[in-house]
Amino acid sequence: MTMADNGKVGGPAGAGGIWFLGFIGALVYYIHTHSGTFWLVLVAIMKSTVWPAFLVYHVLALKS
C-alpha cells in the first residue's frame, strides 16, 4: 500500500476483488447454461473470462 499525496492509503488494484467476484458469477452462470459436455464447459470457462467485453458490447448497443 502506498500513501498518496492527499494522505489517503490505497493500493494499485482496488477493484480486483470486484472483478474476481464478477468472474466467479459469470463462471457459475455460463457453466449452468452450458453444462453437458467437456467442450461446452470449456466454452463456458472462456466466456466467463471475457464477460466484460460482452457487457460493454451490449451496453453500447443499447445507446444506438
VOLO-372509 format. One record per residue (C-alpha): residue number from 1; x, y, z. Coordinates in steps of 0.5 Angstrom, whole numbers, padded with zeros to 4 digits. Layout:
N
> seq;u;v;w
> NUM;X;Y;Z
...
//
This chain:
64
> seq;u;v;w
> 1;0000;0000;0000
> 2;0002;0007;-0002
> 3;0001;0014;0001
> 4;-0002;0018;-0004
> 5;-0001;0026;-0004
> 6;-0007;0027;-0001
> 7;-0006;0023;0005
> 8;-0010;0017;0003
> 9;-0008;0010;0003
> 10;-0009;0006;-0003
> 11;-0007;0000;-0007
> 12;-0006;0000;-0014
> 13;-0011;-0005;-0016
> 14;-0017;-0003;-0011
> 15;-0022;-0006;-0016
> 16;-0019;-0013;-0017
> 17;-0024;-0017;-0012
> 18;-0030;-0014;-0015
> 19;-0027;-0016;-0022
> 20;-0026;-0023;-0019
> 21;-0033;-0024;-0016
> 22;-0036;-0022;-0023
> 23;-0031;-0027;-0026
> 24;-0034;-0033;-0021
> 25;-0041;-0030;-0022
> 26;-0040;-0031;-0030
> 27;-0037;-0038;-0029
> 28;-0043;-0040;-0025
> 29;-0048;-0037;-0030
> 30;-0044;-0040;-0036
> 31;-0043;-0047;-0033
> 32;-0050;-0047;-0031
> 33;-0053;-0046;-0038
> 34;-0047;-0049;-0042
> 35;-0046;-0056;-0038
> 36;-0047;-0062;-0041
> 37;-0040;-0064;-0045
> 38;-0033;-0062;-0044
> 39;-0033;-0057;-0050
> 40;-0039;-0054;-0047
> 41;-0036;-0053;-0040
> 42;-0029;-0050;-0044
> 43;-0033;-0045;-0048
> 44;-0037;-0043;-0041
> 45;-0030;-0042;-0038
> 46;-0027;-0038;-0044
> 47;-0034;-0034;-0044
> 48;-0033;-0032;-0037
> 49;-0026;-0030;-0038
> 50;-0029;-0025;-0043
> 51;-0035;-0023;-0040
> 52;-0033;-0015;-0039
> 53;-0033;-0015;-0047
> 54;-0040;-0018;-0047
> 55;-0042;-0013;-0042
> 56;-0039;-0007;-0046
> 57;-0042;-0009;-0052
> 58;-0049;-0010;-0050
> 59;-0049;-0003;-0046
> 60;-0046;0001;-0052
> 61;-0051;-0003;-0057
> 62;-0057;0000;-0052
> 63;-0055;0007;-0054
> 64;-0055;0006;-0062
//
